[in-house]
Amino acid sequence: MLMAVDIGNTNIVIGFLEGERIVGSYRITTKALHTSDEYTVMLSQFLQISGYTRHDVEDVIVCSVVPKVMHSFRASIIKFLGYEPMVVGPGIKTGINIRMDNPKTMGADCLTDCVGAYYTYGGPVLVADFGTATTFNYVDGTGTIRAGYITTGIRAGAEALWGQTAQLPEVEIVRPQSILATNTRTAMQAGLYYTFLGGIERTVQQFRKEIGEPFTVVTTGGLGRIFKDDTDAIDIYDPDLIFKGMALIYKRNMK
């Protein structure tokens, strides 16, 4: 069994993979820093819940954009499992070319999403990840990343709204029943939802205009599920895209 770990700015997402099948996934917040021993306890519990022991883990691959968390988590993997994890980054074969001004600045999570999308659904493909930040990356038909787009994530925008406005409450980010809100809470939910949805649709429209050829739009990220059934701009929502990308990268580097 392969353990795949995505260390993001908000959460650490851990997946257990049997071949291409994801048999378990778990989340840990990255807002609270943990020691390597604390991560070891969590990993042990997640394995137990999924019916595994540490001896069932054959290898580990990590995709991280948070260096300060990576140090402790990597130490826990080495201590608990006895493996030096494969880390998505320089020197790792991905099967994707990057034609950007500075390829080294591309986040490991965005790159892994692009691998998962291109080799699962084909290209050309526009890959959108709705996480702490919202990112769009365009992969052409040859498997080359040609352009990217980064903006505020919906949760970050929502936190700015209620954090900078004394009388506005914190609200759950959900699809509202109507844009015709009748109280402050539903007015905020409608505003956040439709502003962000409109941004998605306008962004895809502009990519189509400037690229000038058909492409598939694949989205991922925890908040992507909110919008997937409410717009024609999204073709596929895949919550496990980054795990698929890591599994493909691992397989390519083990040949």
C-alpha positions in Angstrom: 0.0 0.0 0.0 1.3 3.5 -0.9 0.8 6.4 1.5 0.3 9.7 -0.4 0.5 12.9 1.6 -0.5 16.4 0.5 0.7 19.1 2.9 -1.2 22.3 2.1 -1.5 25.7 3.8 -4.8 24.7 5.5 -4.7 20.9 5.8 -2.5 17.8 5.5 -4.5 15.3 3.5 -3.3 11.7 3.8 -4.4 9.0 1.4 -3.9 5.2 1.4 -3.7 3.8 -2.1 -4.0 0.2 -3.3 -2.9 0.5 -6.9 -5.1 3.2 -8.3 -7.8 2.7 -5.6 -8.0 5.1 -2.7 -8.9 3.0 0.3 -8.8 5.7 3.0 -8.2 9.5 3.3 -7.8 11.7 6.4 -7.2 15.4 7.2 -5.1 17.1 9.8 -5.1 20.9 10.2 -1.8 22.7 9.4 -2.9 25.7 11.5 -1.6 24.0 14.6 2.1 22.9 14.5 2.7 19.4 15.7 5.9 17.5 16.7 7.0 14.4 14.7 5.8 12.3 17.6 2.3 13.8 17.4 2.2 13.1 13.7 3.4 9.5 14.4 0.4 9.0 16.7 -2.0 10.3 14.1 -0.6 8.2 11.4 -0.9 5.1 13.6 -4.5 5.9 14.3 -5.4 6.5 10.7 -3.8 3.2 9.7 -5.7 1.4 12.4 -9.0 2.9 11.4 -8.4 1.8 7.8 -7.5 -1.7 8.9 -3.8 -1.5 8.3 -0.6 -1.5 10.4 2.7 0.3 9.6 4.0 -2.9 8.1 1.4 -2.6 5.3 2.9 0.7 4.1 5.3 -0.1 1.2 6.3 3.5 0.4 5.4 7.1 0.9 5.2 10.1 -1.5 4.7 13.6 -0.3 3.6 16.8 -2.0 4.2 19.9 0.2 3.9 23.6 -0.1 4.6 24.2 3.6 8.3 23.8 4.5 7.9 24.3 8.2 5.4 21.5 8.5 7.3 19.3 6.1 10.3 19.0 8.4 8.3 17.5 11.3 6.1 15.3 9.1 9.1 13.9 7.2 10.8 13.0 10.5 7.7 11.2 11.7 7.6 9.1 8.5 11.2 8.1 8.9 10.8 7.3 12.6 7.5 5.5 12.3 7.7 3.8 8.9 11.5 3.6 8.3 11.1 5.2 4.8 12.7 8.3 3.3 9.6 9.6 1.5 9.6 10.5 -2.2 9.0 14.3 -2.4 7.5 16.0 -5.4 10.0 18.6 -6.5 13.3 19.1 -8.4 14.7 15.9 -9.8 11.4 14.0 -9.8 10.0 12.8 -13.2 6.4 13.9 -13.7 5.8 13.4 -17.4 4.7 17.1 -17.6 6.7 19.9 -19.2 6.5 23.4 -17.7 6.8 26.3 -20.1 6.6 29.2 -17.7 8.9 32.1 -17.0 10.4 30.3 -14.0 9.3 26.7 -13.7 10.9 26.3 -10.3 8.3 28.6 -8.8 5.4 26.4 -9.7 3.9 24.8 -6.6 4.2 21.1 -6.1 0.5 20.8 -5.5 -0.4 22.6 -8.8 2.1 20.4 -10.7 0.7 17.2 -9.2 -2.9 18.3 -10.0 -1.8 18.8 -13.6 -0.3 15.4 -13.8 -3.4 13.8 -12.4 -5.7 15.7 -14.7 -3.7 15.2 -17.9 -3.0 11.5 -17.5 -6.5 10.7 -16.2 -8.6 12.9 -18.5 -6.3 13.9 -21.3 -5.4 17.2 -22.8 -5.8 20.0 -23.5 -7.1 20.6 -19.9 -7.6 23.5 -17.6 -7.0 22.4 -14.1 -8.6 24.4 -11.2 -7.9 23.8 -7.5 -10.2 25.5 -5.0 -8.1 25.6 -1.9 -6.6 28.2 0.3 -5.7 30.0 -2.9 -7.6 29.4 -6.2 -5.4 28.3 -9.0 -6.0 27.6 -12.7 -3.3 25.9 -14.8 -3.6 25.2 -18.5 -2.0 22.0 -19.9 -1.9 21.7 -23.7 -2.4 18.5 -25.8 1.3 17.6 -25.5 1.3 17.6 -21.7 3.0 21.0 -21.3 1.8 23.6 -18.8 1.6 26.8 -20.7 -0.1 29.3 -18.3 -1.3 29.7 -14.8 -3.6 31.9 -12.8 -3.7 32.5 -9.0 -6.3 34.4 -7.0 -7.8 34.4 -3.5 -9.5 31.3 -2.3 -13.2 31.6 -1.3 -12.5 30.8 2.3 -9.7 33.4 2.5 -12.0 35.9 1.0 -14.8 35.0 3.4 -12.4 35.3 6.4 -11.4 38.8 5.2 -15.1 39.8 4.9 -16.1 38.9 8.5 -12.6 39.5 10.0 -12.4 43.1 8.7 -16.1 44.0 9.4 -17.1 44.2 13.0 -20.8 43.5 12.7 -20.7 40.7 10.1 -20.7 37.1 11.5 -18.7 34.1 10.4 -20.8 32.0 8.1 -20.6 28.5 6.6 -19.7 28.5 2.9 -22.6 26.8 1.2 -24.8 27.1 -1.9 -27.6 29.4 -0.9 -31.2 28.5 -1.6 -31.7 31.9 -3.3 -29.8 35.0 -4.1 -32.8 36.9 -2.7 -31.5 36.8 0.9 -33.6 38.2 3.7 -31.0 38.3 6.6 -27.3 39.1 7.1 -26.1 35.5 7.3 -27.9 34.3 4.1 -26.9 37.6 2.3 -23.3 36.9 3.0 -23.6 33.3 1.9 -25.3 34.4 -1.4 -22.7 37.1 -1.9 -19.7 34.8 -1.4 -21.2 32.0 -3.5 -22.3 33.9 -6.5 -19.3 36.3 -6.6 -17.0 33.2 -6.6 -19.1 31.3 -9.1 -19.2 34.3 -11.4 -15.4 34.5 -11.1 -15.0 30.9 -12.1 -17.2 31.3 -15.2 -15.5 34.5 -16.3 -12.1 33.0 -15.8 -12.9 29.9 -17.9 -14.5 32.1 -20.6 -11.3 34.2 -20.8 -9.1 31.2 -21.1 -11.3 29.8 -23.9 -11.1 33.2 -25.7 -7.3 33.5 -25.5 -6.4 29.9 -26.1 -8.8 29.5 -29.0 -9.3 25.8 -29.0 -11.5 23.4 -27.0 -10.3 22.0 -23.6 -11.7 20.1 -20.7 -12.1 21.9 -17.3 -11.2 19.7 -14.3 -11.6 21.0 -10.8 -10.5 19.8 -7.4 -10.2 21.0 -3.8 -12.5 20.7 -0.9 -14.7 23.7 -1.9 -14.9 22.6 -5.5 -17.8 20.3 -4.7 -20.0 23.3 -3.9 -19.9 24.6 -7.5 -19.7 21.4 -9.5 -23.4 21.1 -10.3 -24.2 24.7 -10.7 -22.3 25.8 -13.8 -21.6 24.5 -17.3 -18.0 26.0 -17.0 -16.9 22.9 -15.0 -16.7 19.5 -16.9 -15.3 17.3 -14.1 -14.9 17.6 -10.4 -12.4 15.2 -8.9 -11.8 15.4 -5.2 -9.0 12.8 -5.4 -7.1 14.5 -8.2 -3.9 15.1 -6.2 -3.7 11.5 -5.0 -4.1 10.3 -8.6 -1.2 12.7 -9.6 1.0 11.4 -6.8 0.3 7.8 -7.7 1.3 8.5 -11.3 4.4 10.4 -10.3 5.4 7.6 -7.9 4.9 4.9 -10.6 6.9 6.9 -13.1 9.9 7.3 -10.8 9.9 3.6 -9.7 10.4 2.3 -13.2 
